Structures are given as structure tokens and as C-alpha cells.
């Protein structure tokens, strides 16, 4: 379900980069996502990916956040 303020995965290179990174099912920190996918505002990108149907979990450890995309079964 996309909203008026959500980029579409099919047309957004920013979302595609993060989607590709997370698609291996590994856990990535905010810093790793920024470095490997060349994005900022990771929390916003994750929200947009969720609006595009991706199931992404996050967890906090101290001051650090970690994101994992659930694999399709």
C-alpha cells in the first residue's frame, strides 16, 4: 500500500539500493545501510519500503538500530 508521499520501489533508485542490500536477509545497522546503499534518513527509507510491501523488522541495541528484511517464503 503506497501513499501519496511514498516513493514507488519500481521507480526509486534510492529504495532499490536499500531493497537490494536488505534482500539477503542479513541484519544491517543504520550506519551500514548509509554506507552501502548511499542513503540518508534510513528510518524514512525503511518506512517507504514497508509501504511498498516489504516486511522489515528493526531492533535497538543501546543507541544503535538494526534492520532485517524477512525473506519471502
Secondary structure as UniProt FT lines:
FT   TURN            4..5
FT   TURN            9..11
FT   HELIX           13..22
FT   TURN            23..24
FT   STRAND          28..29
FT   HELIX           30..37
FT   HELIX           42..51
FT   TURN            52..53
FT   STRAND          56..61
FT   TURN            62..63
FT   STRAND          64..69
//
